[in-house]
Amino acid sequence: MIRDFVYLKAGSVKEALDLLDKHKDDYKIICGGQSLLILMRQGLVAPENLIDIKGMKELSYIKFNSKTGLRIGATTIHREIEKSSVIKKHYPVLVDMEKNLASIQTRNWGTIGGNLAHADPAGDPGALLMALNARVSMANKERVRALLLEEFFVDFFETALEEGELLLEVQVPPVPPRTATAYEKFNIIKNDQGIVSVAASLTLNEDGLRCKDARLVLGGSAPVPLRAKEAEAMLKGRKVTEGLLEQVGSRASEEADPVADIHASEGYRRHLVKALTKRMVKRAWEHARTLAH
Ligand SMILES: Cc1cc2nc3c(=O)[nH]c(=O)nc-3n(C[C@H](O)[C@H](O)[C@H](O)COP(=O)(O)OP(=O)(O)OC[C@H]3O[C@@H](n4cnc5c(N)ncnc54)[C@H](O)[C@@H]3O)c2cc1C
C-alpha cells in the first residue's frame, strides 16, 4: 500500500528547484517511477510530497560536440539513448548496454537521471559511465555543481545529491584515440539487472602495442560501482596476454567487496568478477588494437 502524499508537478527546472526548496523537509522526486514506485509500494519510502519531473523537456536531450563530448539530460529515457545515432557512432558501447537494460517498456519510461540517482550498485549505466570517465551536474536554487561519477556514488542506494538538489545531466568526455570500451553483465534472466557486471576501457600507446591507460569498473560487486585500481595499474605499459589477463582478473576479484544475497554468494560474485574482467579486458584490447592499426 502506498501511503498518501501530496502530488506536485514541475514543468521546468526553475519550477522544480522552487518546489524542492519549499518542501526541503520531506519530498521525493519522481521521474519514470520505475525504481521509486517499487520502494513506495514496499513502504520503504513514504514521502510527504512527491515532485514529478517526468516530461520536463528542458532536461530531455542528447547533445554531442567533438571537443567537449556527450551531454545527456537527466529526464532522457533509456530508449532514446539506445536509439540515438550520434551515441551509436561515438559511444557504441552505451547503446549496447541500453539494449540489455530491462524491457522495452521500462526503457521507454525510466530515465538516465533516475537510474543514476537511484544508485543501485548493480545498475548498468553507473559502471559503464564511470569507465568512460563521466561526470554529472546538479543544481539547487543557489548553485550548479558537477562531480565525477566516482564521487557521486557514496554508498548502497546513496549519492552525493544534497537536499534541494536536482540532477541535471550526464557529461561524457570525448573518447581518446586508440581507446575501446567493453561492458557486460552476468544475469540469469535476460535483460534483468546484472548479478555482477564489468566495464573495461583501454587506451593504447601510439605504437598500438601496449596499454597506455586502463579503467576497470565493477558493478554489483561493492556498495558502489568500484574502480579496480590495482588491476588497472597492472595493465599500464603492458601488452595484454593470456597470462596477464589471468593476473588482472584475479586482482580485480580480490579488490571487489561483494555481499552475499538471494542472487549469489560472495564467492560466486568474486568468481564472476574474475571471469568478466578477463573477458572485458580481452574484448577492449582486441578492439583497441584494430583502432590503432
Ligand atoms: C522490471 C525492471 C527491470 C529493470 N532492469 C534494470 C536493468 O537491467 N539495469 C538497470 O540499470 N536498471 C534496471 N531497472 C531500473 C530502472 O530502469 C532504472 O532505475 C530507471 O531508469 C529509473 O529511472 P526513473 O526515471 O524511472 O526513476 P524514478 O523511479 O522516478 O526515480 C529513481 C530515483 O531517482 C530519483 N530521481 C529521479 N530523477 C531525478 C533527478 N533528475 N534528480 C534527482 N533525483 C532524481 C528519485 O527521487 C528516486 O530516488 C529495472 C527496473 C524495472 C522496473
The ligand as a Gaussian input file, in Angstrom:
#p B3LYP/6-31G(d) Opt

LIG

0 1
 C       11.432000      -4.623000     -14.313000
 C       12.613000      -3.708000     -14.154000
 C       13.847000      -4.122000     -14.650000
 C       14.953000      -3.282000     -14.519000
 N       16.160000      -3.701000     -15.030000
 C       17.226000      -2.874000     -14.953000
 C       18.473000      -3.261000     -15.529000
 O       18.618000      -4.319000     -16.140000
 N       19.527000      -2.411000     -15.392000
 C       19.410000      -1.198000     -14.757000
 O       20.389000      -0.457000     -14.670000
 N       18.233000      -0.806000     -14.223000
 C       17.146000      -1.606000     -14.307000
 N       15.950000      -1.219000     -13.755000
 C       15.900000       0.067000     -13.014000
 C       15.323000       1.208000     -13.826000
 O       15.379000       1.043000     -15.191000
 C       16.023000       2.493000     -13.555000
 O       16.403000       2.649000     -12.252000
 C       15.216000       3.649000     -14.076000
 O       15.996000       4.174000     -15.106000
 C       14.927000       4.720000     -13.079000
 O       14.506000       5.878000     -13.777000
 P       13.144000       6.559000     -13.401000
 O       13.054000       7.797000     -14.209000
 O       12.041000       5.578000     -13.507000
 O       13.432000       6.945000     -11.873000
 P       12.420000       7.029000     -10.642000
 O       11.993000       5.664000     -10.246000
 O       11.371000       8.038000     -10.896000
 O       13.439000       7.606000      -9.547000
 C       14.510000       6.830000      -9.055000
 C       15.274000       7.631000      -8.014000
 O       15.931000       8.721000      -8.612000
 C       15.497000       9.973000      -8.054000
 N       15.471000      10.903000      -9.189000
 C       14.895000      10.701000     -10.405000
 N       15.213000      11.714000     -11.234000
 C       15.979000      12.588000     -10.529000
 C       16.627000      13.823000     -10.837000
 N       16.595000      14.378000     -12.052000
 N       17.331000      14.460000      -9.859000
 C       17.429000      13.902000      -8.622000
 N       16.862000      12.735000      -8.268000
 C       16.148000      12.070000      -9.225000
 C       14.163000       9.667000      -7.401000
 O       13.907000      10.541000      -6.332000
 C       14.389000       8.246000      -6.929000
 O       15.120000       8.256000      -5.728000
 C       14.819000      -2.013000     -13.874000
 C       13.562000      -1.609000     -13.411000
 C       12.466000      -2.435000     -13.550000
 C       11.141000      -1.957000     -13.046000

